[in-house]
Amino acid sequence: MTAQAPAPDATPGADMRLRHRLRVRWSEVDAQRIVFNGNYLSYFDVGITEYWRAIGLPYPEALSDAENDLFAVRSTVNYHAPAFFDDWLDICLRAARLGNSSMRFEFLILRGAERIASGEVVYVNAHPVERRARPLPERLRAAILRFEGREEIGALAGSVLTAD
């Protein structure tokens, strides 16, 4: 009989590097009394702001200068269940890919263990005036790799975008 590898942790968000908790405010719900769909992108933005703080490079002070700035070029949101006023939500995220000038972050929003939304945001580092892509600053790449506990970040297996 051969030994089997232990089962991966099936807890939603367990493989996400950052988790930030927030409470749904009244201004974030719509006439259906659920979180308005556009607010999930704001939640993603709260998550990435906390990610920059966690890696020691708060935006804009540490990530924006005369030669570099980050621009969101793609955002996707998948809706799995509604969130309601006063719910506590966990915004979970991880760096899923580091390219030459771009970064892809995966997000998962949970209420307890229930999946509420998932998605991704792709950022490109570019010259702030010319808007031409530039390589990711080495200190940013190094801080992300250190925080994620990996030597490199390519496409991750088990994307939160395809999980149910």
C-alpha positions as CSV (number, residue, x, y, z in Angstrom):
1,M,0.0,0.0,0.0
2,T,1.4,3.4,-0.9
3,A,1.0,6.5,1.2
4,Q,-1.2,9.2,-0.2
5,A,-0.4,12.9,-0.2
6,P,-2.5,14.8,2.3
7,A,-5.6,16.5,0.8
8,P,-5.1,20.2,0.1
9,D,-6.8,22.6,2.5
10,A,-10.3,22.9,1.1
11,T,-11.1,26.0,3.2
12,P,-12.1,28.8,0.8
13,G,-9.3,31.4,0.7
14,A,-6.8,29.3,2.6
15,D,-4.3,29.7,-0.3
16,M,-4.7,33.5,-0.5
17,R,-1.9,35.4,1.0
18,L,-3.8,38.4,2.3
19,R,-7.2,38.6,4.0
20,H,-8.8,41.9,5.0
21,R,-12.2,42.1,6.8
22,L,-14.8,44.8,6.1
23,R,-18.4,45.3,6.9
24,V,-21.0,46.1,4.3
25,R,-22.3,49.7,4.7
26,W,-25.8,50.9,3.9
27,S,-24.5,53.0,1.0
28,E,-23.2,49.9,-0.7
29,V,-26.5,48.1,-1.1
30,D,-29.0,48.8,-3.9
31,A,-32.8,48.7,-4.2
32,Q,-32.7,44.9,-4.0
33,R,-31.0,45.3,-0.6
34,I,-27.9,43.5,-1.8
35,V,-24.4,44.9,-2.5
36,F,-24.5,46.7,-5.8
37,N,-22.4,44.8,-8.3
38,G,-20.0,47.7,-9.0
39,N,-19.0,47.8,-5.3
40,Y,-17.1,44.5,-5.6
41,L,-14.5,46.4,-7.7
42,S,-14.2,48.9,-4.8
43,Y,-13.7,45.9,-2.4
44,F,-11.0,44.6,-4.7
45,D,-9.4,48.1,-4.5
46,V,-9.5,48.0,-0.7
47,G,-7.8,44.6,-0.8
48,I,-5.0,45.7,-3.1
49,T,-4.5,48.8,-1.0
50,E,-4.0,46.6,2.1
51,Y,-1.7,44.3,0.1
52,W,0.6,47.2,-0.8
53,R,0.7,48.1,2.9
54,A,1.4,44.5,3.9
55,I,4.4,44.3,1.6
56,G,5.8,47.6,2.9
57,L,5.1,49.6,-0.3
58,P,2.0,51.7,0.3
59,Y,0.5,53.3,-2.7
60,P,1.0,56.0,-4.0
61,E,4.0,57.0,-1.8
62,A,6.1,54.0,-2.4
63,L,4.9,52.8,-5.8
64,S,4.4,56.0,-7.9
65,D,7.3,58.3,-9.0
66,A,8.4,60.3,-12.1
67,E,9.2,57.1,-14.0
68,N,6.6,54.5,-12.8
69,D,3.0,54.2,-11.9
70,L,0.5,51.3,-11.8
71,F,-2.6,51.2,-14.1
72,A,-5.4,48.8,-13.9
73,V,-6.0,47.4,-17.4
74,R,-8.3,44.5,-16.8
75,S,-10.9,43.7,-14.1
76,T,-13.3,40.8,-13.9
77,V,-15.8,39.9,-11.3
78,N,-17.7,36.6,-10.9
79,Y,-20.7,36.7,-8.7
80,H,-21.5,33.6,-6.7
81,A,-24.0,34.8,-3.9
82,P,-25.4,38.1,-2.7
83,A,-23.9,40.0,0.2
84,F,-26.2,42.1,2.4
85,F,-26.1,45.2,4.6
86,D,-24.1,44.6,7.8
87,D,-22.5,41.4,6.5
88,W,-18.8,40.9,7.5
89,L,-16.8,40.0,4.4
90,D,-13.3,38.8,4.0
91,I,-11.4,40.2,0.9
92,C,-8.8,37.6,0.1
93,L,-6.1,38.0,-2.6
94,R,-2.8,36.8,-3.9
95,A,-0.4,37.7,-6.7
96,A,-1.2,35.1,-9.4
97,R,1.3,36.2,-12.0
98,L,4.3,38.6,-12.4
99,G,5.2,39.4,-15.9
100,N,7.8,41.9,-17.3
101,S,5.6,44.9,-16.8
102,S,2.3,43.5,-15.6
103,M,0.9,41.8,-12.5
104,R,-2.3,39.8,-12.1
105,F,-4.0,39.5,-8.7
106,E,-6.7,37.0,-7.9
107,F,-9.4,38.0,-5.4
108,L,-12.0,36.0,-3.4
109,I,-14.7,37.6,-1.3
110,L,-16.1,35.4,1.4
111,R,-18.8,35.6,4.1
112,G,-17.5,33.0,6.5
113,A,-16.8,30.0,4.3
114,E,-19.4,31.1,1.6
115,R,-18.0,32.3,-1.7
116,I,-19.6,35.7,-2.5
117,A,-17.5,36.9,-5.5
118,S,-14.2,36.1,-7.2
119,G,-12.2,37.9,-9.8
120,E,-8.9,39.3,-11.0
121,V,-7.3,42.6,-11.7
122,V,-4.3,43.1,-14.0
123,Y,-2.0,46.1,-13.4
124,V,0.6,47.4,-15.8
125,N,3.6,49.4,-14.7
126,A,4.0,52.4,-17.1
127,H,5.5,55.8,-17.4
128,P,2.9,58.1,-15.7
129,V,2.9,60.7,-18.6
130,E,3.8,58.7,-21.7
131,R,1.7,55.7,-20.5
132,R,4.2,53.3,-22.1
133,A,4.8,50.0,-20.3
134,R,7.9,49.8,-18.2
135,P,9.4,46.8,-16.4
136,L,8.2,46.2,-12.9
137,P,10.5,47.9,-10.4
138,E,12.8,45.3,-8.9
139,R,11.9,46.4,-5.3
140,L,8.2,45.8,-6.1
141,R,8.9,42.4,-7.6
142,A,11.2,41.4,-4.6
143,A,8.6,42.6,-2.0
144,I,5.8,40.6,-3.7
145,L,7.9,37.5,-3.9
146,R,9.0,37.8,-0.3
147,F,5.4,38.4,0.9
148,E,4.0,35.5,-1.2
149,G,6.9,33.2,0.0
150,R,7.9,32.1,-3.5
151,E,10.9,32.5,-5.7
152,E,8.8,33.2,-8.8
153,I,5.1,33.7,-9.6
154,G,3.8,32.4,-12.9
155,A,0.3,31.1,-13.6
156,L,-1.0,29.4,-10.5
157,A,-2.8,26.1,-10.5
158,G,-6.2,26.1,-8.9
159,S,-7.3,29.6,-9.8
160,V,-10.1,31.0,-7.7
161,L,-11.8,32.1,-11.0
162,T,-12.6,28.5,-12.0
163,A,-13.5,27.1,-8.7
164,D,-17.2,26.7,-7.7
